[in-house]
Amino acid sequence: MKYYDENTLIYLDGSYVKAFATGLDLYTQALHYGYGAFEGLRAYNTHNGPRIFKALEHFERLQKSCEAIDIPYSWDNRELIDRAYELLAINNLRSAYIRPLVFSGSNMHLTSSTEARIMMAAWEWGPYLGQNLLKVEISDIERPSSKSFPISSKISGQYINSILASSKAIQHGFDEALLLDQDGYVAQASSENLFIEKDFKIYTPPIQNIFPGITRKNVILICKKLGIDLIEKRLTIQDIHEADSAFLSGTAAEIIGIKQVDHIIYKENWEHTIGASIQRRYKNLVLENENYEVII
C-alpha cells in the first residue's frame, strides 16, 4: 500500500512538511529500540464534514503512553486535534486514518529519553482487516506480561509480538491471530480486542491482560445502551471454540465478524448475531454523532 506521494504533507514538530523530505534522526531510540508511542485515529466523512472519532480520548491516551515509559510529552492535546484537522484539509482527505507518533531523541544508552519529537501522518485506509468475515488462528506467540511491560500503553516496541503472530497466521492461511496471555487464557488479537457471543450474551476478556481499546470501550457502552448482557471474564481456548459467534474491535479494523477460529467454523449466521447488531450501531455512531468527545 502507498501511504504517501511527492505531495503528501505530514505534521512534524509544529510544521507541515513533505513526507519524503523529513530527514529524520537515524540515531533515535525509537528506531533502534522501539522506544516510542503512537496512536491510531479515524476521521469519517459526515454530513458536517470530516469528523475525528474520539479525538481527545486518543490524544490523552497517547500522552499516558508516553508518561508510562518516561518519554517527555510537552504538547497540548486540543492543539494536536486542531493540527490533525489541518492535516486532513491540506492533504484533501475526508475519510482517513491518522497516525501520531512520539519518538525519542538521539541516545544509544538504555536510559529514559530527555527529549522527544512528534509526527502525525494521515492516509486513506479502509478497514484494516477488510470487510469480509475473518479466519482466525490461535497463536503460539504470547502477549507480553503486564509484569514486564506497560501493556495498557500503545508502545511501538511491543508490536513486534503482533507482527510475528499475524504474519505467522497469514502464512498458515488465516487472516489474523489471537494471542494468549502468560496464563494460557485468550487475551486479544494482534491489535484488536476480542468479543464472543454465547447463549445471547457477549463475553470479553477483562482489562488486566489486554490493551484497553477505545473501540472496545464503545462496544461495552453500546451493549449497555441496547440492553445486551456483557460479561468481562477470562476466556479459554475452549470458550472461543464453543462460542456461537465472535468479533474483533479496534480503531483501524472497526468492528468485524469472525467466521472461523482454527478448524472451528461458527454455525451462527453473522447477520443474525448480536455482534452484527453492535457493528451496525457502531457505524451509525461514528457517522452521526456530532459531538465526538461525548460517549453515548
Secondary structure as UniProt FT lines:
FT   TURN            6..7
FT   STRAND          9..12
FT   TURN            13..14
FT   STRAND          15..18
FT   HELIX           19..21
FT   TURN            26..27
FT   HELIX           29..33
FT   STRAND          36..38
FT   STRAND          41..46
FT   TURN            47..48
FT   STRAND          49..52
FT   TURN            53..54
FT   HELIX           55..68
FT   TURN            69..70
FT   HELIX           77..90
FT   TURN            91..92
FT   STRAND          96..104
FT   STRAND          116..123
FT   TURN            128..129
FT   STRAND          134..142
FT   TURN            146..148
FT   TURN            151..152
FT   HELIX           156..158
FT   HELIX           159..171
FT   TURN            172..173
FT   STRAND          176..180
FT   TURN            182..183
FT   STRAND          186..189
FT   STRAND          193..198
FT   TURN            199..200
FT   STRAND          201..204
FT   HELIX           207..209
FT   HELIX           214..226
FT   STRAND          230..232
FT   HELIX           237..241
FT   STRAND          245..250
FT   TURN            251..253
FT   STRAND          254..261
FT   TURN            262..263
FT   STRAND          264..265
FT   HELIX           270..272
FT   HELIX           274..288
FT   TURN            292..293
//
